[in-house]
């Protein structure tokens, strides 16, 4: 069974030892928005998806289920590779 976006978001957030408020603070969202994304009541816009991926240092493809391994991505990874 394939995981949903919300399940993946929750999984990686918990692996990074963040609560919903921590992730909200890193992205500029309200904690309730994170809850809505994780429960499937809302889907993030593309810009918000990028913010979530950057805050969690994973690729958008991982969050969307197109990759099975949460590879490092985002501004921090870009600095490491430069």
TIFI-668847 format. One record per residue: residue in one letter; x, y, z of N, C-alpha, C in turn. Coordinates in steps of 0.05 Angstrom, whole numbers, plus 32768, in hexadecimal, padded with zeros to 4 digits. Example, Ala and Ser with C-alpha at 12.3 -4.5 7.8 and 13.67 -1.06 7.14 Angstrom:
<atom 'A',<8108,7F8E,809C>,<80F6,7FA6,809C>,<8108,7FBE,809C>>
<atom 'S',<8101,7FD3,808E>,<8111,7FEB,808F>,<8102,8001,809D>>
//
This chain:
<atom 'X',<8011,7FE8,8000>,<8000,8000,8000>,<8012,8019,8000>>
<atom 'X',<800C,802B,7FEE>,<801C,8043,7FEC>,<8013,8058,8000>>
<atom 'X',<8027,8065,800C>,<8021,807A,801F>,<8016,8093,8012>>
<atom 'X',<8005,80A2,8020>,<7FFB,80BB,8016>,<800F,80D1,801C>>
<atom 'X',<800A,80E8,8010>,<801B,80FF,8015>,<801B,8106,8033>>
<atom 'X',<8004,8106,803F>,<8002,810D,805C>,<8011,80F9,806D>>
<atom 'X',<8010,80E0,8067>,<801F,80CB,8076>,<803D,80D0,8073>>
<atom 'X',<8046,80D6,805B>,<8062,80DA,8057>,<806C,80F3,8065>>
<atom 'X',<805B,8108,8064>,<8062,8121,8072>,<8065,811C,8090>>
<atom 'X',<8052,810E,809C>,<8053,8108,80B8>,<806C,80F6,80BE>>
<atom 'X',<8071,80E2,80AE>,<8087,80D0,80B2>,<80A2,80DF,80B3>>
<atom 'X',<80A7,80EF,809F>,<80C1,80FD,809E>,<80C3,8112,80B3>>
<atom 'X',<80AC,811F,80BA>,<80AC,8133,80D0>,<80B4,8125,80EA>>
<atom 'X',<80A8,810E,80EF>,<80AF,8100,8108>,<80CB,80F5,8108>>
<atom 'X',<80D5,80EC,80F1>,<80F1,80E3,80EF>,<8104,80F9,80F5>>
<atom 'X',<80FD,8112,80EE>,<810E,8129,80F3>,<8109,8134,810F>>
<atom 'X',<80F9,8126,811F>,<80F3,812D,813B>,<80E7,8149,813D>>
<atom 'X',<80D4,814F,812C>,<80C6,8168,812C>,<80A8,8163,8133>>
<atom 'X',<809C,8175,8141>,<807F,8174,8143>,<8073,8187,812E>>
<atom 'X',<8059,8187,812D>,<804C,8198,8118>,<8053,81B5,811C>>
<atom 'X',<8055,81BE,8135>,<805C,81DA,813A>,<8078,81E1,8130>>
<atom 'X',<808B,81CE,8134>,<80A6,81D3,812A>,<80A7,81D6,810C>>
<atom 'X',<8099,81C4,80FE>,<8098,81C5,80E1>,<808A,81DE,80D7>>
<atom 'X',<8075,81E5,80E5>,<8066,81FE,80DE>,<8079,8216,80E1>>
<atom 'X',<8088,8217,80F6>,<809B,822E,80FA>,<80B0,822F,80E4>>
<atom 'X',<80BA,8218,80DB>,<80CE,8218,80C6>,<80C3,821F,80AB>>
<atom 'X',<80A9,821C,80A7>,<809D,8221,808D>,<808E,823B,808C>>
<atom 'X',<8087,8246,80A3>,<8077,825E,80A4>,<8059,8258,80A3>>
<atom 'X',<8051,823F,80A5>,<8035,8237,80A6>,<802A,8237,80C2>>
<atom 'X',<8010,8235,80C4>,<8004,8231,80DE>,<8006,8213,80E4>>
<atom 'X',<8008,820B,80FE>,<8008,81EF,8105>,<7FEF,81E0,80FA>>
<atom 'X',<7FD9,81EE,80F9>,<7FC0,81E1,80EF>,<7FC3,81DA,80D1>>
<atom 'X',<7FD3,81E9,80C2>,<7FD7,81E3,80A6>,<7FE6,81C8,80A3>>
<atom 'X',<7FFB,81C5,80B4>,<800A,81AC,80B4>,<7FF7,8194,80BB>>
<atom 'X',<7FE6,8198,80CE>,<7FD2,8184,80D5>,<7FC0,817D,80BE>>
<atom 'X',<7FB7,8191,80B0>,<7FA5,818D,8099>,<7FB4,817E,8083>>
<atom 'X',<7FCD,8184,807E>,<7FDC,8176,806A>,<7FE0,8159,8071>>
<atom 'X',<7FE7,8154,808B>,<7FEC,8139,8093>,<7FD2,8128,8094>>
<atom 'X',<7FBC,8134,8099>,<7FA3,8125,809B>,<7F96,8122,807F>>
<atom 'X',<7FA0,8130,806B>,<7F94,812E,8051>,<7F7D,8141,804C>>
<atom 'X',<7F77,8152,805F>,<7F61,8165,805B>,<7F67,817B,8048>>
<atom 'X',<7F81,8180,8044>,<7F8B,8194,8031>,<7FA4,818A,8023>>
<atom 'X',<7FA8,8195,800B>,<7FC1,818F,7FFD>,<7FD0,81A9,7FFA>>
<atom 'X',<7FEA,81A8,7FFD>,<7FFA,81C1,7FFB>,<7FFD,81CA,7FDE>>
<atom 'X',<7FFF,81E4,7FDA>,<8005,81EE,7FBF>,<8022,81E6,7FB9>>
<atom 'X',<802A,81EB,7FA0>,<8045,81E4,7F98>,<8059,81F4,7FA9>>
<atom 'X',<8055,820D,7FAD>,<8067,821E,7FBD>,<8069,8214,7FD9>>
<atom 'X',<8052,820C,7FE4>,<8052,8202,8000>,<805F,81E6,8001>>
<atom 'X',<805C,81D6,7FED>,<806A,81BC,7FEB>,<8088,81C0,7FEC>>
<atom 'X',<8092,81D4,7FDD>,<80AE,81DA,7FDD>,<80B8,81E2,7FF9>>
<atom 'X',<80A8,81F2,8007>,<80AF,81FB,8022>,<80B1,81E3,8035>>
<atom 'X',<809D,81D1,8032>,<809E,81B9,8043>,<80B6,81A8,803E>>
<atom 'X',<80BC,81A3,8024>,<80D3,8193,801D>,<80ED,81A0,8026>>
<atom 'X',<80F0,81BA,8023>,<8108,81C8,802D>,<810A,81C6,804B>>
<atom 'X',<80F5,81CA,8059>,<80F5,81C9,8077>,<80FD,81AE,8081>>
<atom 'X',<80F5,8199,8072>,<80FB,817D,807A>,<8114,8172,806D>>
<atom 'X',<8120,8182,805C>,<8138,817A,804D>,<8135,8160,803E>>
<atom 'X',<811E,815E,8030>,<8119,8147,801E>,<8110,8152,8003>>
<atom 'X',<810E,8140,7FF0>,<8104,8148,7FD6>,<80E6,8149,7FD5>>
<atom 'X',<80DB,8159,7FC3>,<80BF,8159,7FBF>,<80B6,813E,7FB5>>
<atom 'X',<80C6,8131,7FA5>,<80BF,8116,7F9B>,<80BB,8102,7FB2>>
<atom 'X',<80CB,8104,7FC7>,<80C7,80F2,7FDE>,<80AC,80F8,7FEB>>
<atom 'X',<80A6,8111,7FEF>,<808C,8118,7FFC>,<8075,810F,7FEC>>
<atom 'X',<8078,810F,7FD1>,<8062,8107,7FC0>,<8061,80E9,7FBB>>
<atom 'X',<8075,80DA,7FC5>,<8075,80BD,7FC2>,<8082,80B3,7FA9>>
<atom 'X',<8090,80C5,7F9B>,<809D,80BD,7F82>,<80B9,80B1,7F88>>
<atom 'X',<80C4,80B6,7FA0>,<80DD,80AB,7FA9>,<80D7,809C,7FC3>>
<atom 'X',<80E5,8086,7FC8>,<80E0,8077,7FE0>,<80F4,807E,7FF6>>
<atom 'X',<810A,808A,7FEF>,<811F,8091,8003>,<8120,80B0,8005>>
<atom 'X',<811E,80BA,801E>,<811E,80D7,8022>,<813A,80E3,801D>>
<atom 'X',<8141,80E8,8005>,<815B,80F4,7FFF>,<815C,8111,8007>>
<atom 'X',<8174,811A,800E>,<8177,8135,8017>,<8174,8149,8000>>
<atom 'X',<8166,815F,8005>,<8162,8173,7FF1>,<815D,818D,7FFF>>
<atom 'X',<815C,81A2,7FEF>,<8155,81BD,7FF9>,<816D,81CE,7FFB>>
<atom 'X',<816A,81E6,8006>,<817F,81FA,8007>,<8198,81F1,8016>>
<atom 'X',<8194,81E1,802B>,<81AB,81D7,803A>,<81BB,81C4,8029>>
<atom 'X',<81AE,81B2,801B>,<81BC,819F,800A>,<81CA,81AE,7FF3>>
<atom 'X',<81BE,81C2,7FE8>,<81CB,81D2,7FD3>,<81E5,81DE,7FDD>>
<atom 'X',<81E5,81E8,7FF5>,<81FE,81F4,8000>,<8213,81DF,8003>>
<atom 'X',<820C,81C7,800B>,<821F,81B2,800F>,<822C,81A9,7FF5>>
<atom 'X',<821D,81AA,7FDF>,<8227,81A1,7FC6>,<8236,81B6,7FB6>>
<atom 'X',<8235,81CF,7FBF>,<8243,81E4,7FB1>,<8260,81E5,7FB8>>
//
